[in-house]
Amino acid sequence: MIERTPIFNIVSQVLLFLGLAVSVAPFVIVLIAATHNLRDVNAVPMPLLPGHDLLANLAGAWTRANFGVKLLNSVIF
């Protein structure tokens, strides 16, 4: 039996969207923080628009964590 309840459909879709937004928001904030320098991230409030330091941050993390050797070891293994 198919029930036609447009109000229930709208309410359930709104709840699903709110759950999606709540679960995705931390990942979006982490991605935005990765594009800023440390001073901007520690500022209150943190900027919610992407910055311009993404490549510098990725290069610094790559060299400090020595990902090149670790990636090569994983490929060999």
Secondary structure as UniProt FT lines:
FT   HELIX           6..33
FT   TURN            34..35
FT   HELIX           38..41
FT   HELIX           54..65
FT   HELIX           67..76
//
